[in-house]
Amino acid sequence: MLPESQNKLLTSVGPGTPMGELLRRYWWPIAGVSEFDGNPVKAMRLLGEDLVLYKDLGGKYGLVDRHCPHRRADLSYGFVEQCGLRCNYHGWLYDETGQCIEQPYEDTAHPEVDLKAKIRTTAYPVQAKAGLLWAYLGPQPAPLLPDWEFFNFQQGFRQIVISDVPCNWLQCQENSIDPVHFEWMHSNWSVRLNNATGPYTPTHIKVDFTEFDYGFQYKRIKADTNELDPLWTTGRVCLWPNALYTGDHIEYRVPVDDENTLSVGWFYDRVPRESEPYHQDDDKIPTWHGPIKDEKTGRWITSHVMNQDFIAWVGQGAIADRTQEHLGASDRGVAAIRRRFLADLEAIKEGKDPKAVIRDPEVNRNIEVPIAFRKALQEGKSINDKDLRKRFVFQAGQPESVKLAFEAAMGFVSETVVDADSREFEKAAFGR
């Protein structure tokens, strides 16, 4: 179990908190580029700060304080200009650096004062990459936005799914280093949710955890595999500091505040060899918002992989009380990432960068991470492979337009897409 003081230390993410200052050393995915096709202004909360993300008419992105420095009006109701975001209350205009660049009345009546030069609001840099918008809220100079190899994969259909999860981000991320939960939460529970009592999936018999430059790997052997299996020789990746990467998708857990998390999933489906060449522009990657509760019943959605994870996370409470835990041998990875965060807190006290911060441009080129089933991603499969025709198992609520775009990219029609059998649920979602 974790002492209360350490639990509070690791879960408090607001400005001025130790963990908040640590997490501000990284770039965070906060939205999809395609979200701004129709509405260029989006209110958001990130690391305990109320902000506004916008895209101006000149194509620049900005992330600024939600309240105008003039009279504290809500800038999420402002409107974009060729350069910047204009407050709808009195027309003060701010560029992406937070500098006020226009004050219509003051500029007209008292130009000699040049009041706007003295007004600047909080602003953070934003970059677009792989269809995502990324923000950096930390001290300058900012590190490089990581150029992960999977963002450069070609011949694939990509989609982004965003969900609001009402709990602290750390219990979400701890799920990223927990192999045994796949057996029960995804495979066996799905059997029971489908009104069957078995057979259950083969049980885990051995797990291991190793650290590498950009995170941790978890490895597992089940009763039907051995030490030659890719999930033991390579395993899966808990990508530092806030993601699970499995080869065909990555799940980011973005701290909104102490009691809320933004789940950002980026999914890649390699098209069949028969559908190559295929290209999808980054700004055309569809972004959709996945529901977490059934509107009719008010109950949590249980039908999809990540929805099942959400239930585990929120079931621990808004902030998990780790003083009441009883960790077992399968939780060694959880303990390891907690120790790493505590070590990183000490590192930044000493003026050092925490784990996985990248500053060397030569290092930041197509950075490879371990992938258990790399060959399938690199070479693709035949259009006749039935695994390509499974439904989207990760989150509920996929829009029909995205489903149809996926099918068009894959080269087959709607009738050929079938539901994954509950006993194959884990295989469809995680390779086994």
Backbone torsions as a table, in degrees:
resi	resn	phi	psi	omega
1	MET	NA	160.0	-176.2
2	LEU	-106.2	135.9	176.5
3	PRO	-61.3	149.8	-178.8
4	GLU	-56.7	-38.4	-178.9
5	SER	-62.6	-40.5	178.9
6	GLN	-73.6	-35.2	177.3
7	ASN	-61.5	-44.5	178.6
8	LYS	-66.3	-39.8	179.3
9	LEU	-59.3	-45.3	-174.3
10	LEU	-79.0	-16.9	-174.5
11	THR	-108.6	-6.8	179.6
12	SER	-90.7	117.5	-169.9
13	VAL	-117.9	2.3	-176.0
14	GLY	-71.3	171.3	179.0
15	PRO	-57.6	135.1	176.7
16	GLY	87.6	-11.9	175.7
17	THR	-81.9	151.0	-179.8
18	PRO	-56.8	-47.0	-179.1
19	MET	-69.4	-36.2	176.1
20	GLY	-60.6	-39.7	178.4
21	GLU	-69.6	-35.4	176.1
22	LEU	-64.3	-50.3	-175.8
23	LEU	-66.1	-24.6	177.2
24	ARG	-71.1	-4.1	176.2
25	ARG	-82.4	0.2	-176.4
26	TYR	-121.4	158.1	171.2
27	TRP	-82.1	140.3	-177.1
28	TRP	-121.8	131.3	173.2
29	PRO	-75.4	127.0	-172.3
30	ILE	-125.4	-11.5	-178.4
31	ALA	-169.1	169.0	174.0
32	GLY	-99.5	141.0	178.5
33	VAL	-55.1	-41.5	-175.8
34	SER	-69.0	-13.9	176.2
35	GLU	-63.4	-21.3	-172.9
36	PHE	-97.1	9.1	176.5
37	ASP	-65.4	-38.1	-176.6
38	GLY	-104.4	-36.1	-177.4
39	ASN	-128.0	112.8	-172.9
40	PRO	-83.3	1.7	-176.9
41	VAL	-129.8	131.2	-177.7
42	LYS	-138.8	122.3	174.1
43	ALA	-74.3	142.1	176.6
44	MET	-155.3	159.9	176.2
45	ARG	-122.0	134.0	-174.3
46	LEU	-146.7	124.6	-179.8
47	LEU	50.7	40.0	175.9
48	GLY	80.5	7.4	179.9
49	GLU	-113.1	136.7	176.3
50	ASP	-88.5	120.7	-170.4
51	LEU	-134.6	170.9	174.5
52	VAL	-130.7	126.1	175.9
53	LEU	-102.8	132.7	-177.9
54	TYR	-144.4	162.2	172.5
55	LYS	-125.9	116.9	-176.5
56	ASP	-81.3	174.7	-175.2
57	LEU	-67.1	-19.1	176.2
58	GLY	-85.3	-1.6	177.4
59	GLY	92.2	3.2	178.9
60	LYS	-86.8	144.2	176.3
61	TYR	-98.6	146.3	175.8
62	GLY	-138.7	150.8	175.7
63	LEU	-133.3	109.1	-172.6
64	VAL	-129.4	165.6	175.4
65	ASP	-55.1	141.7	-175.0
66	ARG	-69.2	-22.3	-174.0
67	HIS	-108.6	128.1	179.6
68	CYS	-62.7	132.9	179.7
69	PRO	-63.5	-15.4	-179.4
70	HIS	-69.3	-72.3	-178.2
71	ARG	-128.7	20.4	173.9
72	ARG	67.9	26.7	175.6
73	ALA	-65.6	159.2	-177.0
74	ASP	-83.4	108.8	-177.1
75	LEU	-72.7	-9.0	175.6
76	SER	-70.0	-12.2	173.4
77	TYR	-101.9	8.1	175.4
78	GLY	-74.2	-179.5	179.3
79	PHE	-135.1	150.0	-174.4
80	VAL	-85.1	150.5	174.7
81	GLU	-118.4	-175.4	178.1
82	GLN	-56.8	-35.9	173.8
83	CYS	-133.0	108.7	170.4
84	GLY	100.0	-175.8	-177.5
85	LEU	-117.4	127.6	-177.4
86	ARG	-104.4	132.9	176.0
87	CYS	-68.2	133.1	-178.6
88	ASN	-79.6	-3.3	-177.5
89	TYR	-84.9	-55.9	-179.3
90	HIS	-129.9	6.0	172.3
91	GLY	85.2	8.2	177.4
92	TRP	-64.7	138.4	-172.4
93	LEU	-117.7	133.9	-177.6
94	TYR	-123.2	137.7	176.0
95	ASP	-89.8	-177.1	-173.3
96	GLU	-69.2	-13.8	175.8
97	THR	-87.7	-5.3	-176.7
98	GLY	92.3	-3.9	-179.8
99	GLN	-73.4	133.8	173.3
100	CYS	-75.3	124.7	-175.9
101	ILE	-114.9	-8.8	174.1
102	GLU	-149.3	140.4	170.2
103	GLN	-138.1	89.2	-167.1
104	PRO	-47.3	-49.5	-179.0
105	TYR	-70.7	-48.3	-177.3
106	GLU	-61.9	-39.6	-179.9
107	ASP	-65.3	-29.8	-178.6
108	THR	-85.5	-48.0	-173.5
109	ALA	-82.4	-32.9	-175.3
110	HIS	-138.4	60.7	-177.1
111	PRO	-62.2	-26.9	-177.9
112	GLU	-67.1	-22.3	-178.4
113	VAL	-76.6	-34.6	-177.7
114	ASP	49.4	53.5	-178.0
115	LEU	-59.9	-34.2	-175.6
116	LYS	-60.3	-29.3	-179.4
117	ALA	-65.1	-21.2	-177.8
118	LYS	-94.1	-3.3	-173.9
119	ILE	-110.1	123.2	176.4
120	ARG	-141.6	136.0	177.2
121	THR	-105.7	165.4	177.2
122	THR	-60.5	132.2	179.4
123	ALA	-146.1	146.9	-179.2
124	TYR	-129.0	146.4	179.6
125	PRO	-68.2	146.9	179.3
126	VAL	-130.6	138.4	174.1
127	GLN	-129.8	149.3	174.0
128	ALA	-102.1	134.2	176.1
129	LYS	-157.1	131.5	175.2
130	ALA	57.6	32.7	179.2
131	GLY	82.8	-0.7	178.8
132	LEU	-107.6	152.4	169.9
133	LEU	-104.0	131.3	-174.2
134	TRP	-118.0	141.3	179.7
135	ALA	-124.6	147.1	176.3
136	TYR	-123.8	121.6	-174.3
137	LEU	-110.1	10.2	-171.8
138	GLY	-99.4	-170.1	-178.8
139	PRO	-71.3	152.5	175.7
140	GLN	-88.2	153.3	0.3
141	PRO	-76.3	142.3	-179.3
142	ALA	-70.0	145.2	172.8
143	PRO	-70.6	175.7	177.6
144	LEU	-79.1	143.9	171.5
145	LEU	-70.9	119.4	-172.7
146	PRO	-58.4	135.4	177.3
147	ASP	-99.2	74.1	-178.8
148	TRP	-66.5	143.0	-177.5
149	GLU	-59.4	-34.9	-175.5
150	PHE	-67.6	-23.4	175.5
151	PHE	-71.5	-14.3	-179.6
152	ASN	-103.3	3.8	177.5
153	PHE	-60.0	139.6	178.7
154	GLN	-105.5	176.2	174.3
155	GLN	58.7	37.4	-178.3
156	GLY	-138.4	150.0	172.7
157	PHE	-91.8	128.5	-177.4
158	ARG	-118.2	150.1	174.4
159	GLN	-148.7	155.2	-177.4
160	ILE	-122.6	132.3	179.9
161	VAL	-125.2	129.3	-176.7
162	ILE	-120.9	135.6	177.8
163	SER	-139.8	149.1	175.6
164	ASP	-97.8	120.1	-175.5
165	VAL	-116.5	121.6	-173.1
166	PRO	-83.9	67.7	173.0
167	CYS	-161.8	169.3	-179.7
168	ASN	-65.4	144.3	-174.6
169	TRP	-64.7	-28.7	-172.1
170	LEU	-66.9	-39.2	178.8
171	GLN	-68.8	-23.1	172.7
172	CYS	-71.0	-45.8	-178.2
173	GLN	-69.5	-32.2	177.7
174	GLU	-62.8	-25.4	174.9
175	ASN	-62.8	-23.8	-176.5
176	SER	-72.5	-9.2	-176.3
177	ILE	-126.3	32.0	-172.8
178	ASP	-127.6	84.8	-175.0
179	PRO	-68.4	-34.6	-172.1
180	VAL	-66.9	-25.0	-177.5
181	HIS	-64.9	-24.2	178.2
182	PHE	-58.2	-41.3	-176.9
183	GLU	-59.1	-42.5	-172.7
184	TRP	-97.8	-49.5	-174.0
185	MET	-71.0	-34.4	-175.2
186	HIS	-102.1	-50.1	-174.7
187	SER	-80.5	-62.8	-174.1
188	ASN	-68.2	-39.0	178.8
189	TRP	-64.3	-36.8	178.8
190	SER	-64.1	-34.8	173.9
191	VAL	-59.4	-47.1	-177.9
192	ARG	-69.6	-34.9	177.8
193	LEU	-65.8	-22.3	177.5
194	ASN	-95.2	21.5	173.1
195	ASN	64.3	28.2	173.3
196	ALA	-114.1	156.6	178.1
197	THR	-108.4	6.2	177.9
198	GLY	162.3	-178.1	-1.5
199	PRO	-75.3	150.3	176.0
200	TYR	-81.0	161.5	178.4
201	THR	-69.3	153.3	175.7
202	PRO	-55.9	140.2	-173.0
203	THR	-80.3	155.4	172.7
204	HIS	-69.3	137.6	177.1
205	ILE	-121.3	-14.3	-179.9
206	LYS	-158.9	134.5	175.3
207	VAL	-134.0	154.5	178.6
208	ASP	-150.0	160.5	-176.5
209	PHE	-139.5	132.7	178.4
210	THR	-134.2	150.9	179.5
211	GLU	-102.9	143.0	172.8
212	PHE	-136.5	-176.9	-170.1
213	ASP	-56.6	-34.4	-171.6
214	TYR	-114.6	19.0	177.0
215	GLY	151.8	-144.2	-178.9
216	PHE	-132.5	153.1	171.4
217	GLN	-112.5	138.8	168.8
218	TYR	-113.0	141.7	-175.8
219	LYS	-129.3	150.6	-176.9
220	ARG	-150.3	148.7	170.2
221	ILE	-122.7	130.7	175.8
222	LYS	-106.9	172.7	-174.5
223	ALA	-61.6	-20.1	-179.7
224	ASP	-104.1	10.9	178.9
225	THR	-129.8	179.4	179.2
226	ASN	-144.0	-170.3	-174.5
227	GLU	-73.7	-0.8	174.1
228	LEU	-92.6	-8.0	-177.7
229	ASP	-68.9	138.6	179.8
230	PRO	-58.2	-27.4	179.1
231	LEU	-76.9	-6.0	169.7
232	TRP	-105.0	-43.5	-177.8
233	THR	-70.0	-32.4	-178.9
234	THR	-119.6	-49.8	178.7
235	GLY	77.4	-160.7	179.5
236	ARG	-116.3	168.6	-170.4
237	VAL	-119.3	125.9	166.0
238	CYS	-92.5	97.4	-172.3
239	LEU	-81.5	130.9	-171.6
240	TRP	-80.1	138.2	1.3
241	PRO	-101.3	1.4	-163.7
242	ASN	-146.0	32.1	-174.0
243	ALA	-144.4	157.6	167.4
244	LEU	-112.7	127.0	178.7
245	TYR	-122.0	125.6	-175.2
246	THR	-117.3	1.7	179.7
247	GLY	114.6	-54.3	179.8
248	ASP	-103.0	-2.2	175.1
249	HIS	-161.5	160.8	176.0
250	ILE	-132.4	137.8	179.7
251	GLU	-114.6	117.9	176.9
252	TYR	-99.0	139.4	174.5
253	ARG	-111.4	106.6	-171.7
254	VAL	-103.6	119.4	-178.6
255	PRO	-68.2	119.6	173.5
256	VAL	-83.0	-53.3	172.4
257	ASP	-157.9	-164.3	-175.1
258	ASP	-64.7	-23.7	-172.4
259	GLU	-122.2	13.3	-179.6
260	ASN	-146.1	146.8	-178.2
261	THR	-134.7	141.6	171.8
262	LEU	-97.5	116.7	175.2
263	SER	-88.4	122.1	-179.7
264	VAL	-121.7	111.2	179.7
265	GLY	-107.0	133.6	178.2
266	TRP	-119.5	119.5	-170.1
267	PHE	-119.6	137.8	-178.6
268	TYR	-127.3	124.0	174.8
269	ASP	-118.3	113.6	177.1
270	ARG	-65.0	127.9	179.2
271	VAL	-72.1	157.1	176.9
272	PRO	-61.7	155.1	179.4
273	ARG	-57.0	-32.8	-179.4
274	GLU	-68.5	-17.9	-178.6
275	SER	-97.3	-0.2	178.2
276	GLU	-79.6	149.6	-1.2
277	PRO	-79.6	145.7	177.8
278	TYR	-132.5	137.0	178.2
279	HIS	-137.0	137.6	177.5
280	GLN	-128.7	117.0	178.6
281	ASP	-63.7	144.2	-179.3
282	ASP	-56.9	-39.2	-176.8
283	ASP	-77.7	-1.6	176.9
284	LYS	-106.0	2.0	177.6
285	ILE	-65.4	119.8	-177.2
286	PRO	-68.0	140.0	175.7
287	THR	-118.1	127.4	176.5
288	TRP	-135.9	158.6	-176.3
289	HIS	-103.8	122.7	-176.2
290	GLY	-90.5	128.9	177.3
291	PRO	-71.1	154.0	177.9
292	ILE	-116.5	-14.1	177.5
293	LYS	-125.9	149.2	175.3
294	ASP	-75.7	121.4	-177.5
295	GLU	-61.1	-31.4	-176.0
296	LYS	-77.7	-40.4	-173.6
297	THR	-103.6	-20.4	-174.8
298	GLY	77.6	1.9	-180.0
299	ARG	-87.0	156.8	175.7
300	TRP	-63.9	142.8	177.2
301	ILE	-73.3	132.4	-174.7
302	THR	-115.1	-0.3	-166.6
303	SER	-83.0	-15.2	-173.1
304	HIS	-126.4	159.3	-171.7
305	VAL	-55.8	-57.4	-175.5
306	MET	-71.2	-29.8	174.2
307	ASN	-62.2	-37.0	176.0
308	GLN	-65.5	-40.0	175.8
309	ASP	-60.8	-42.6	-179.6
310	PHE	-55.8	-39.6	-179.6
311	ILE	-62.0	-41.7	178.4
312	ALA	-63.5	-42.3	-176.3
313	TRP	-65.9	-53.0	-176.0
314	VAL	-70.5	-24.2	178.2
315	GLY	-66.2	-17.4	177.9
316	GLN	-81.8	-3.8	-177.4
317	GLY	100.8	167.1	179.9
318	ALA	-57.1	-40.6	171.6
319	ILE	-132.4	115.8	-176.8
320	ALA	-58.1	135.5	176.8
321	ASP	-88.2	91.4	-175.3
322	ARG	-75.3	-7.3	174.9
323	THR	-71.4	-14.6	-177.7
324	GLN	-104.0	7.0	-177.8
325	GLU	-77.9	160.4	170.3
326	HIS	-136.8	90.4	-175.1
327	LEU	-74.1	146.9	176.9
328	GLY	-113.4	-172.3	-177.3
329	ALA	-63.2	-32.2	-179.7
330	SER	-72.0	-8.6	-178.1
331	ASP	-98.2	14.7	-179.3
332	ARG	-60.7	-33.5	178.3
333	GLY	-66.6	-39.1	177.5
334	VAL	-60.6	-46.8	179.0
335	ALA	-62.0	-37.3	-177.7
336	ALA	-66.0	-42.1	-178.5
337	ILE	-72.5	-29.3	174.8
338	ARG	-64.5	-43.9	178.5
339	ARG	-62.6	-38.0	179.9
340	ARG	-65.5	-42.2	177.5
341	PHE	-62.4	-41.2	178.1
342	LEU	-63.8	-38.5	177.2
343	ALA	-66.7	-38.5	178.4
344	ASP	-65.1	-35.6	176.6
345	LEU	-61.4	-38.6	177.1
346	GLU	-69.3	-36.9	-179.1
347	ALA	-62.0	-45.0	-177.6
348	ILE	-71.3	-25.3	172.9
349	LYS	-61.2	-32.3	-178.4
350	GLU	-90.3	7.1	178.6
351	GLY	80.4	15.6	179.7
352	LYS	-96.9	159.8	172.6
353	ASP	-75.8	144.6	173.5
354	PRO	-77.0	179.3	-177.6
355	LYS	-56.7	138.6	169.7
356	ALA	69.2	14.9	170.0
357	VAL	-78.6	129.9	-174.4
358	ILE	-114.2	127.4	179.6
359	ARG	-125.1	-15.5	-177.6
360	ASP	-89.5	116.5	179.9
361	PRO	-59.7	-29.8	179.4
362	GLU	-69.3	-34.2	177.2
363	VAL	-72.9	-34.4	-173.0
364	ASN	-85.6	55.7	177.7
365	ARG	-133.1	107.7	175.6
366	ASN	51.2	55.6	-172.9
367	ILE	-66.6	121.0	-179.8
368	GLU	-81.4	142.0	172.1
369	VAL	-129.1	159.1	-178.0
370	PRO	-61.5	134.1	177.4
371	ILE	-132.0	120.8	-175.0
372	ALA	-67.6	-38.0	-176.4
373	PHE	-120.1	55.2	-175.0
374	ARG	-62.0	-39.0	-174.2
375	LYS	-58.7	-43.3	-179.2
376	ALA	-63.9	-36.3	178.6
377	LEU	-71.2	-34.2	-177.4
378	GLN	-80.3	-37.7	-173.2
379	GLU	-100.3	-21.0	-178.2
380	GLY	78.0	175.7	179.9
381	LYS	-127.1	169.8	176.0
382	SER	-76.4	150.5	178.1
383	ILE	-61.8	-17.7	-180.0
384	ASN	-84.9	-4.9	178.7
385	ASP	-70.6	120.7	-173.9
386	LYS	-66.1	-24.0	179.5
387	ASP	-63.3	-24.8	179.5
388	LEU	-72.2	-14.7	-171.9
389	ARG	-104.9	15.0	177.0
390	LYS	-76.2	152.8	175.7
391	ARG	-66.6	166.6	176.7
392	PHE	-73.2	107.5	-169.7
393	VAL	-91.2	-7.2	-168.4
394	PHE	-81.2	-45.9	-179.7
395	GLN	-140.1	146.3	177.3
396	ALA	-74.6	156.2	170.5
397	GLY	95.2	13.1	-179.4
398	GLN	-59.0	124.0	-179.8
399	PRO	-63.2	149.1	179.8
400	GLU	-59.3	-35.8	-179.0
401	SER	-64.1	-36.4	178.7
402	VAL	-72.2	-41.1	177.9
403	LYS	-59.2	-44.2	-179.3
404	LEU	-68.2	-37.6	177.8
405	ALA	-65.4	-38.9	176.6
406	PHE	-61.8	-47.8	-178.2
407	GLU	-63.3	-38.3	177.3
408	ALA	-63.6	-42.1	179.2
409	ALA	-64.0	-38.0	-177.7
410	MET	-78.1	-18.0	176.3
411	GLY	89.0	20.6	174.8
412	PHE	-136.9	166.4	-173.2
413	VAL	-99.4	167.9	-171.1
414	SER	-55.1	-38.4	-174.1
415	GLU	-63.2	-20.9	-176.7
416	THR	-87.2	-7.6	179.3
417	VAL	-85.7	127.5	-176.7
418	VAL	-121.6	156.1	175.3
419	ASP	-69.3	145.9	174.5
420	ALA	-74.3	132.5	174.3
421	ASP	-62.6	141.7	-175.0
422	SER	-57.6	-31.7	-178.3
423	ARG	-77.6	-11.6	176.9
424	GLU	-106.6	10.7	-172.5
425	PHE	-58.4	-49.3	-177.8
426	GLU	-67.3	-37.4	178.3
427	LYS	-63.5	-44.1	-179.4
428	ALA	-63.5	-35.2	-174.8
429	ALA	-87.8	-35.3	-169.6
430	PHE	-131.1	13.7	176.2
431	GLY	84.3	-16.5	170.1
432	ARG	162.7	NA	NA
